[in-house]
């Protein structure tokens, strides 16, 4: 049971650290550096907020976009800037002479032709429903609450009913050894004083 608790604490701690690092990195890239998309090794993560690509990609899904890709062809799902400078994820219908035509799978008409220079990257992975979770976790209040709850859970699983730390057998033996050593030292001091 102690091993399961330790593994649980380690996993919870790792997840909290990764979540915090991810949010701090996103905040730094977007708010401080002024980037439109925070990327790690050329890969960025976006939440889908429109149903234009359904049933392929749903609202609330998370997509992984490869911003280093440069081999675009018809039928690729890409993320690009539309004429208003907003992120859009649609499928390439045709590409010719530096221009592309895209269309959302759920749309009736094609998008206006745009330059391929507006492409941000190619959609390489989709994680169903995960975008809703990450969007909720981007809120500073939610992030602080998750962190506090995580710390509280780690504290509760690592202490006994009296609030004392749960110790391994080795730690208990070492603690007994230290107490016996202190008791011997105190006894020797008393003998020297007499």
SVG drawing of the C-alpha trace seen along z (x, -y; Angstrom):
<svg xmlns="http://www.w3.org/2000/svg" viewBox="-23 -41 56 43">
<polyline fill="none" stroke="black" stroke-width="0.4" points="0.0,0.0 2.9,-2.4 4.4,-1.7 1.1,-2.6 0.9,-5.8 4.4,-6.8 3.7,-6.0 0.5,-8.1 2.3,-11.0 5.1,-10.8 2.6,-10.8 0.5,-13.6 3.5,-15.7 4.9,-15.1 1.6,-16.0 1.3,-19.1 4.8,-20.2 4.2,-19.5 0.9,-21.3 2.4,-24.3 5.4,-24.3 3.2,-24.1 1.0,-27.0 4.0,-29.2 5.7,-28.4 2.5,-29.3 2.0,-32.5 5.6,-33.5 5.6,-32.9 2.2,-34.5 2.0,-37.3 5.7,-38.3 7.2,-37.4 4.1,-38.3 4.0,-35.1 0.7,-33.8 1.5,-30.2 3.8,-28.7 5.8,-25.9 8.1,-23.2 10.5,-21.9 8.2,-23.3 5.0,-21.7 2.1,-23.8 -1.1,-22.9 -4.4,-24.5 -8.0,-24.0 -10.7,-23.7 -13.5,-26.2 -15.5,-25.8 -17.4,-22.9 -16.2,-23.6 -14.1,-20.4 -16.7,-18.1 -17.0,-15.1 -13.2,-14.9 -12.3,-17.3 -14.9,-18.3 -15.4,-21.4 -13.3,-21.0 -10.7,-18.7 -7.0,-19.6 -4.8,-19.5 -1.1,-19.2 0.3,-21.4 3.7,-20.9 5.0,-24.4 8.1,-23.0 6.2,-21.1 6.7,-22.4 5.3,-19.6 1.7,-20.7 -0.6,-18.9 -4.4,-18.6 -6.3,-16.8 -3.8,-17.9 -5.4,-19.5 -3.6,-22.7 -3.8,-25.6 -3.5,-29.0 -4.2,-32.7 -7.5,-33.8 -7.9,-37.3 -8.6,-38.7 -5.5,-37.1 -7.4,-34.5 -6.3,-30.8 -8.4,-28.5 -7.9,-24.8 -9.3,-23.5 -8.4,-21.0 -6.5,-22.0 -8.6,-21.5 -6.0,-22.7 -2.6,-24.3 -1.0,-25.9 1.6,-28.6 1.9,-29.8 -1.9,-30.0 -4.2,-27.6 -7.9,-26.9 -9.2,-25.4 -12.5,-24.2 -13.8,-23.0 -15.2,-19.4 -18.5,-20.7 -18.7,-23.8 -20.7,-24.0 -18.3,-26.3 -14.6,-26.7 -12.7,-29.4 -11.3,-32.4 -7.9,-31.7 -5.0,-32.6 -1.2,-32.6 0.6,-29.6 2.6,-32.0 -0.4,-32.2 0.0,-28.6 1.1,-28.1 1.5,-24.3 0.1,-20.9 -2.3,-19.2 -0.5,-15.9 -2.6,-14.7 -6.0,-15.2 -6.8,-14.6 -10.6,-14.3 -12.1,-16.5 -8.7,-17.5 -9.0,-21.1 -11.8,-21.8 -9.7,-20.6 -6.7,-22.7 -8.8,-25.8 -10.2,-25.5 -6.7,-25.1 -5.4,-28.2 -7.4,-30.4 -5.1,-31.6 -7.8,-30.9 -8.2,-27.3 -4.5,-26.8 -4.0,-28.0 -6.9,-25.8 -5.5,-22.7 -2.1,-23.4 -3.5,-23.9 -5.7,-20.8 -2.7,-18.8 -0.5,-19.9 -3.3,-19.1 -3.8,-15.6 0.0,-15.0 0.1,-16.1 -2.9,-14.0 -1.5,-10.8 1.9,-11.3 0.7,-11.8 -1.0,-9.6 -4.3,-10.3 -2.3,-12.4 -0.7,-14.6 2.7,-13.0 4.7,-12.0 4.3,-8.4 7.8,-6.9 9.4,-3.8 10.9,-1.1 14.4,-2.5 13.3,-6.0 11.8,-4.6 14.9,-2.7 17.1,-5.7 14.8,-7.9 15.1,-5.3 18.9,-5.2 19.1,-9.0 16.8,-9.1 19.0,-6.4 22.1,-8.3 20.7,-11.5 19.7,-9.6 23.2,-8.2 24.8,-11.6 22.4,-13.2 23.2,-10.4 27.0,-10.9 26.6,-14.7 24.8,-14.0 27.6,-11.6 30.3,-14.2 28.4,-16.9 28.3,-14.7"/>
</svg>
